[in-house]
Amino acid sequence: MKFEVIIMPNGDKPIVKCSVSNCSYWGEQNVCKADLIMIDIDQHAGAHYDAEFAGEAFDTDHRDKAASSSATCCHTFKPKSS
């Protein structure tokens, strides 16, 4: 069995691409700068988790299944300050 070692260009943190440019975590070339990403299914889109985004706590104890990526949403989104 052959294994391939992949060196992440961002260290151990994966690169997350996001096109929502009005998010405070949005960076150049559509790279998300958040320390933590919380993604949920659309059914929970209105959920208010007790969280400070990008680094602290989320309600991660529940598990759901999505049929496609279009059935998911990002709870990490935080609008940029005006």
N, C-alpha and C positions, 0 to 999 in steps of 0.2 A: 504494500500500500504506500502510495506517495503522498506526502503532505507538503503543502505550500505555505510558507511563512509570509504573511502580508505585513509590511511595515506601514502603519498608518501615518500619513503626513502630518497629522495633528496629535501625535503621541498616541495615547490610549483612547482619546476622545474621537468618535467618528465624526466625519464631516456631514452636516445636515444642510441640505439646500432648501431654501424657502424663498418664494417670490412675493411675499407680503411685505412690501417695503415700508409700510407705516408701522411696523412692529419695532419696539425699542431694541430688540435683539437682532434685527436684520443687519447684515454686514455686506461689504463690497462683494461682488460676484455672487449675490444671493446666498451667502453663507450665514447660517444661524450662529449667533455668538452666545446663546444661552448655555449655562452649565448643565442644565437638566431639561429634558423634553418630556412633556406629558401628552400623550395621544390617546384619545378615547373614541368610542363609536358615536355617531351622530345622535343616537338616542339619549346620550348623556351630555349633549352639547350645552345645555343650560345648567349643568351641574356647577355648583360653587364649592370647589374644594378648599379646605382650610390650608392655603398655600401662599408662600411668597415664591414667585416663579423664578426659575433658573438657579436652583441651588438648594432649596430647602425641601419641605415636605409636600407630598401629595397623598391622596387616598389611593394607594396602589394595591390594596388587598383584593379588589374585585377583578374578575376576569370576564371578558366578553369576546365574541367572535364577530368579525366583519366579513361580509361577502366580497368586498372590493375596497380599494383605497378611497374611492369616492364616498364610502360609508363611514369615514373616519374624520376626526377633527383634532386640532391642536389646542390644548388648554394652556400652553405656554405663552401664547400671544398676549402681548401687553402693548397697547398703543403708545407711540412716541409722545412725549410731552410737547405741548405746543409752545 
